[in-house]
Amino acid sequence: MFLPLAIAASAAFAWYAPTLTGAPAEWRTAVRVSAGVLFAGGLVGALFLVPESVLYGMNLGYKRMELQAGLNLAGGLLTAGAVYTGLGLTGVSGAQVILAALSGLCFWMLAKRYVGWFGAARPSRAEVKTLLGLSAWLAGGDLIAKLLLASDVLILGILVSPTIVTTYVLTAYAGRAAAAIHTSAVGAAMPGLGGLLGDRQYERATLVRRELLALTWLFTMAVGVTILVWNRSFLTLWVGADKYAGTAVNLLLVIMATQTAFIRADSYIIDAALQSWLRVVISAGAVVVTIAFAILFTRAWGLPGLCLGVIVGRLTQTVAYPLLARRSVRDGGAVVAAGLVRALLVSAVLFALALRYADRVASLTWLSWAAGVAATVTVVSGLAFAAGLSAASRRMVVRRVVEIARKRSPRRRAP
């Protein structure tokens, strides 16, 4: 039913892609074709999202972990091959379509193998009505999230220049990659939390949310500090030092990524409680505020102003989502202000130390960079764990790590 609408919208956006991106005249055809191919890949990916969602809903998301790693490698090889053979933007876009199709087929086979009821059947009118109502809110929320995540690039390209967009995207790459990893991990845990909410086990759901927030904070501290220290070296080795946007922008991008991680964590919880309409309403207001501040600050201060405008605009979600998430899990306990202040102070200290040494760190080879990144992640994780978490939170994290290690270790066969 929605496929014709999606195709029409994709064709319109592909046609106007050169205008939206500010592409020069000689690139207009390439940009249109590449955008059209990317939209086609998005439609293919949406169709094959059904079996992946079934795996998540049945708490079988872990079945795709090794396969997903292989698919990521395949996607990288396809993209590199397209660039190496000189296929340009169109070839890179085509690689994404092939990756979407391969991923969908693999998830389809996994769903057929592990979920006995997976298949096609004609739903009843009542089922369609219920699912359509929920899907409409979820789709609206997803659209708004895309606007929030993509508006910064569009605003920068229109108000400044496509060249600055390149610098911005490359500098933000590490943070966005880390955010994708965090989102995948949090999403995999949501079916379990949804099961607790469905069984009205609100006390356990509250503990799961608190544990999730503690792990999110540890992750953002380890990754954020590492990016502050090593992102300049990473870009220098990768594409050249001239593509680094500077320490101030790097810091703002890390703050944006940290903010996004907590927003997404609570948004998943709200959706698991089937309260998506509240999230969508708040997100709609956040879009308007974020775009307004982003435009205003970009005109005034350029690239740093864009980052600051996005951070200020998303404060609406930063404040409202935790309140909704607490209500979703029936968390009636008082917010521990001391723990929040402690985490903020430790975050400020770690970020300040990272900024102090950011311009002094130099990496001459990929090997030394990798060693530095590994050491930084290890040290910062330990410091954040010891100084930033309460005793109860530390016990929760240790218990979770031990549980994951036991699940991942091979079982011993009985003699």
N, C-alpha and C positions, 0 to 999 in steps of 0.2 A: 504493500500500500504506500509506503513512504519512499520506495526506490525512485519513482519518477520525480518526486519533489527533490530528492537528494541529487539526482542527475542534473536537473535544471539549475539548482543552486550552484552546483560544482561548475557547470559550464559558464554561468555568469561570473563567478569569482575568477575562474581561469582566464576569461576574456579581459577582465579589468585588472588582472594581476600586474601587468607592467605599470599601470597608473598607480596602484597601491604601493608598489615597491620603488617607484621612481626610477625604473630602469631606462637607460638611454635608448635611442631609437633603434640602434643596430642590434639590441638584445631583446626587443619586444616579442619577436616570433619565438625565440628560444624560451623566454620566460613563460609565454602563453602555453606552449606545448608541454614544458616541464610541469607547470601548475596543473594542467589537465591530467597528465599522467599521475601526479601525486594525488589528486582528488580521486582518480580511478582506484589507486591503491588504498585510499581511505575507505572507499565503498566496499572493496574486496575484504579488507580487514574487518569492517563492521559486520559483514555477513558471516564471517568465520569466527566472530567473537562469541557466538552462541555456544559452541562446544567448550570454549575456554571458560565461559561463565558457569557452565554446568559443572565443570571440574571444581571451580572455586566453591560453588554452592554446596557441593557434596563433600567439602573438606578434603578434596583430592588434588589441591593445587600443587602439592609437593611432587606429584607424579611428573610434572612438566619441567622441573628445575634443571636437570641435566640436559633435557632436550632444548630448553630455552637458551642455555649457554651455547650449545652447538648452533642454534639458529642465529644467535648474535654474531658468532664467528662467521657463519655463512653470509650474513648481511654485510659484514665488513669486507669480506673478500669480493663480493659482488660489486660493492661500491668502489673499492680500490681497482678492480678490473675495469669498470666503466671509465674511471679517470685515466688509467694507464693507457687504454686503447683510444683515448681521445673522443669519447662519446659525449663529453660535456654534461651540462645540466640535464639534458634529456636522458642520457644514459644512467646518471645517478638516480633520477626519478624512477626510471624503469627498474633499477635494482631494488628499490623499495617496494614496488608492486610485486615483483617475484618473491621477495621476502615475505610479504603479507600472505601471498597464496601458499607458500611452503608452510608458514606457521599455522595457517588455518587448516590445511590438510593434516598436519601432524596432530593438532589438537582434536580434530574430528576422529582420527584413529584412536587416540587415547580415550576419548569419551566413549566410543563404541566398545572399547575393550574393558574398561573399568566400571562403566555405568550401565547396568542391565536394561534400564527403562529408556535409555536415550534413543530418540527417534522422532518421527513426525506423526502428528495426529491432529484432527480437526477439533479446536477448542469450542467450548460452549459459549453462548453469548455473554453469560455472567462472568466467565473467566476472562474473556476479551475485555469487557468493561473494567474489571478490577485491575488487570495488568496494564491496560492502556492508561488508566488514571495515574498509576504509580510511575509508569514509564515516562509519561509526559513531564512529571516533575523532575525525574532523574535526567531526562534529556535536556530540560531547561537548565538544570543545574550544571550539566556538562557543557552546554553552550556558553553559559556565563563564565565558567571556569576557563574555557578556551579564550574568551575575550580578555579575561584578567591576565592570562599568561602570555597572550600574543599581542596585546595592545601596545606594550612597550616598544616592540620592534617597529610596528606601524607608525607610532607617534614619532619615534626617532628618525625613521626614514623620511617622513613627510616634513618634519620641522627642521631637521639638521641635514643629513645626507646619507646615502646608502653606504658610503665609505665608513662612517662612524658606526653604522649598524654592524658592519663586519667586525670592527674592533670590539664592540659591545658583546656580540654573540660569542666570539672566541674567548674573551675574558670570562664570560659567564658559563662557558661550557662545562668546566669541572663541577661547579655548583649544581647545574641542572642535571648532570649525569648522576651525581650523588643523590639528588632529590628523586630521580627515577628509581634508584635502588631502594630508597626508603619507602616510596609509594608501593612498590611491588611487595616488599616485606609486610607492610601494614595491611595491604589488601588481602594478602594470604591469610591473615589472622582474623579477618572480619566474619567469615562464616561461623567460626567457633563462638565469637562474641554474639552474633545474631542468634545462635542456638541458646545461649544463656538467657538472652532477653526474651526469647520465645518461651522458655521454660520458667520465666519470672524469677530467675536466680540473680536478683539485682545486686546482692552483696558481692557475689563473685564477679559480676560484670564491673562493678565499681573498682575492685582490686585489679582486674585486667586493664581497665583504662589507666589507672595510676601507674601500673607497670609499663604500659605502652608509652606514657609520657616520660617516664624516667629513662627508658631506652632511647626514645627520640632525642632527649636532651643530650645523653651521652654521645649519640651518633653525630648530632649537629656540632657538638664541641670538638670532637676528634676530627671530623671532616672540615669544619670551618677553620680551625686553627691551621690545619695542614694546607688548606687552600691559601690562606693569608701568607704563609711562609714560602710555599713552593710554586704558586701559580705563575709567578713571573718567570721562573726557571723553566717551567713546563712549556709556556708559550714561546720562550726563546728557542728551546730545542725543537719545538714543533713547527712553528710558522715564522718565527722571528720576533725580536724584542719590540719592534715597532707596532705590533698588534696588541700589546699590553696596554690597557686603559689607564693604568696608574694605581697607586696604593689606595687612594680615597675611594675610587670606584670599585676596586676589588673588595674593600671592606663593606661598602654598601650592598654589593651583590651577595656577599656572604650573609649579611643580615636579612636580605630578601629571601635567600634560600632557607635560612633558619625559620623565618616567619612562615614561609610556605609549608615547611615540614609539619609544624604544629597545627596549622590550619587544616591540612589534609588529614592528619590523624584524627582530629575531632570531627571533621566532615564525614569520614567513613563511619564513625560511631553513630552519628546522627542518622545516616542512611540505613545503618543496620537496625536502628530502632524504628524505621519506616516513618521518620519525621522529615522527609526530604523537602516538603513544601516550605517549612520554616527556614531551612538552609537556603533555598532558592530565593526567597523573598529578601533575606539579608544580603545574599550575594548580588542580587540585582541592584540594591542600593550601593553596595561596595564598588560595583563596576562604574557607576556614575561618578562617585566620589573619586575613585582612583584615576579615571581618565581625566577628570577635571584638574586634579592636582598635578598629574603627570604633564599635561599640556602647559599648565601655568608655570611649573618649575622648570620644564625643559626650555621654554622661551627665555627664562631668566638666567639659568645656570648651565644649560646644555646637558651633557651626559650625566654628570653628578645630580643635576636637578631632576632628571627623569627617574633615577633610582630612588631619590628621596621622595618624590611624588608617589611612586608606587608603594613605598613602605608606609607613608602616611595614609594613603587611601585604603590600604588593607587593614588598618587598625580596626576598622568596623568589624571585620571577621575575627581578628585577633581577640577582641573583647567579647563578642557575642557568641562565637562558636563554643568556647569552654562552658558558658552558661547553659547552652542547649544540650551539650554532651553530658553535663552533670545531671540535667533533668532527665535525659534519655535513660541513663543507668540508675536513676533514683538515688543519686549520691547526696544524701542529706547531711553529710558531715561538713563541718566548717572548713573553709579554705585555710590551709596552714600558711599564714603570711610569712612566718620565719623561714620556712623551706623555700618559698618563692624568692624572697630577698636573698637568701644564701646562694641559690642557683644564679641569680642575676649578678651578684657580686663576683662569683667565681668566673662567670662568663666574661665579665668586663676585664678581670685580671688576665685571663688567658688570652683574650683578644689583644689586650694592650701589650703583653709580652710578644705575641706573634708580630704585631706591627713594628715593634722595636727591632726585631731581627729580620724582618721581611726584606729590607733593602740590602742587608749584609750577606744574605745567603746567595751563593752562586753554585750552579751545577754545570759542570763542563761536559758530562756524558749522561746518557740515559741510565746507566748503571748506578752512578752516584746519586742521581735524582731519585731513582726507585728506592735505594737504601735510605736516603734522607726521609722520604715520605713514610716508609715503613716504621722508621724509628720515631718520627713525630707522632704518628697515629698511636703507637704503643705508649709512649710517654704521656701524651695528653689524655688518652683514655684512662690511664692509671690515676693521673692527677685529678681529673674530673670525677672519677668514681670515688676517690678517697675524700675529696674536699667539697664536692658539690651535692652529694646525695646524703639523705638521712640514713640512719642505721637500718630502718625498716625498708627503705628503698634499696639499699645495698643487698640486704638479704633476699629481696624479691629478684633482683637482677642475677645474683649468684645462683639462686634456685632455678631460674629460667635457663641460664647458660648450661647448668649441669643436666637439666632435662633435655635440652636440644642435643647435647653431646651424647647422651645415652641413646636417643632415637637414631642418631646418625651413625653410631658405632655398630659394626657387624655383630649379629647375634651368635653366641657360641652354640654349637651343636651338642646335643646330649650324647654322652658316650654310649 
